[in-house]
Each structure stands twice: as structure tokens, then as C-alpha cells.
């Protein structure tokens, strides 16, 4: 979960040590994939230290057991940090850490949050810390109107699937990635120092 290097690259990229962002992957979407890669770039551009989380999801992890497993993994990662400011950036499965962000008052960016899961939108709506949701209208985990009902800031990408891509349209997918990156840039910039 906390290897110092993956394929020769550091998993902790040091910026301001008083501000740490944890990148939480999806089930099959590692922190090296585009959305989390650019989230890392945005955070580093704003001088955050970034800790990538590389977890191996148990093959037999059930949907019912996923929230507790993600919470345990995320709690372990959070407990290792002593920075004054900590934020979470999660993709899909990683967004199941939302209750911890709410409980601890942490700012968060949730990429393709699992809003179709009972109680997730309600939990996100309880957050008093800055929160950004990004999802697509062609993603079953992003039901119509769910993001808006949270009362949190959100970006909805027309036609985007669970990877925030457009089927058969690589250029349109890159445009969506640029829009998501711009939203993350504005959000992180708005957090100040």
C-alpha cells in the first residue's frame, strides 16, 4: 500500500510538507491513469505533497464489504500523515472514503463518485469542507440529479462514461480530461495556503 517506488518512480512527491493530498485509486484504475495523473500534476502545481496509494483490492472483495475495506485502507494512510492540511482525491472505489473525509472535515475531490450507492449522495451532502465531484452522464454510478442534490460543487461531463471518456471519441475524451483538470485546478487553487 505504501511502496516507496513503483516501476522506479517515487510514490510520494514532496511539495509543501504542511499540505498532503492522498490519491486513492479505483478498483481497476490506478493512480497512474489519466484522471489521477493530472490530479497529481494539479496538486504539485499548487505545492501540495502528494502521496499515491497503491492498493491491491482483494479479488473476492464484495460490494457490501467495499466501504469498510476502503475506510480501513484510507484510515491507515491518514494515520501516517501529520501535516496540518490533508485532502483526499479519490476515483470510483476510492470515493468510498467520503465518510472519512466528512468525519474529519477534509477537503476532497471525488472523480466518478459512486452516487448510485444508497446513502453516498447524502453523506457527501454532509461535508462542510470544500468538495468537488466530477462525473459523466453515461456512467451508471452518476444518476441524473444526484450530484446536484449533494449541494457540493460538481462538474458533469455530457456523455462521459465511468472513465470520464467518450466511447469511440478519443479527441472528445481528451477535451473532457482537460475540463476535469481545469475544474480541479480551480478547486485546489481556491483552497489557498
C-alpha positions, 0 to 999 in steps of 0.5 A, spaced: 500 500 500 505 504 501 511 502 496 516 507 496 517 506 488 513 503 483 516 501 476 522 506 479 518 512 480 517 515 487 510 514 490 510 520 494 512 527 491 514 532 496 511 539 495 509 543 501 510 538 507 504 542 511 499 540 505 498 532 503 493 530 498 492 522 498 490 519 491 486 513 492 485 509 486 479 505 483 478 498 483 481 497 476 484 504 475 490 506 478 493 512 480 497 512 474 491 513 469 489 519 466 484 522 471 489 521 477 495 523 473 493 530 472 490 530 479 497 529 481 500 534 476 494 539 479 496 538 486 504 539 485 502 545 481 499 548 487 505 545 492 501 540 495 505 533 497 502 528 494 502 521 496 499 515 491 496 509 494 497 503 491 492 498 493 491 491 491 483 490 492 482 483 494 479 479 488 473 476 492 472 483 495 464 484 495 460 490 494 457 490 501 464 489 504 467 495 499 466 501 504 469 498 510 475 495 506 476 502 503 475 506 510 480 501 513 485 502 507 484 510 507 484 510 515 491 507 515 494 512 510 491 518 514 494 515 520 501 516 517 500 523 515 501 529 520 501 535 516 496 540 518 492 540 511 490 533 508 485 532 502 483 526 499 482 525 491 479 519 490 476 515 483 470 510 483 472 505 489 476 510 492 470 515 493 468 510 498 472 514 503 467 520 503 465 518 510 472 519 512 473 525 509 466 528 512 468 525 519 474 529 519 472 535 515 477 534 509 477 537 503 476 532 497 475 531 490 471 525 488 472 523 480 466 518 478 463 518 485 459 512 486 452 516 487 448 510 485 450 507 492 444 508 497 446 513 502 453 516 498 449 522 495 447 524 502 453 523 506 457 527 501 451 532 502 454 532 509 461 535 508 462 542 510 469 542 507 470 544 500 468 538 495 468 537 488 465 531 484 466 530 477 462 525 473 459 523 466 452 522 464 453 515 461 456 512 467 451 508 471 454 510 478 452 518 476 444 518 476 441 524 473 440 529 479 444 526 484 450 530 484 446 536 484 442 534 490 449 533 494 449 541 494 457 540 493 460 543 487 460 538 481 462 538 474 458 533 469 461 531 463 455 530 457 456 523 455 462 521 459 462 514 461 465 511 468 472 513 465 470 520 464 471 518 456 467 518 450 466 511 447 469 511 440 471 519 441 478 519 443 479 527 441 472 528 445 475 524 451 481 528 451 477 535 451 473 532 457 480 530 461 482 537 460 475 540 463 476 535 469 483 538 470 481 545 469 475 544 474 480 541 479 485 546 478 480 551 480 478 547 486 485 546 489 487 553 487 481 556 491 483 552 497 489 557 498 495 556 503 
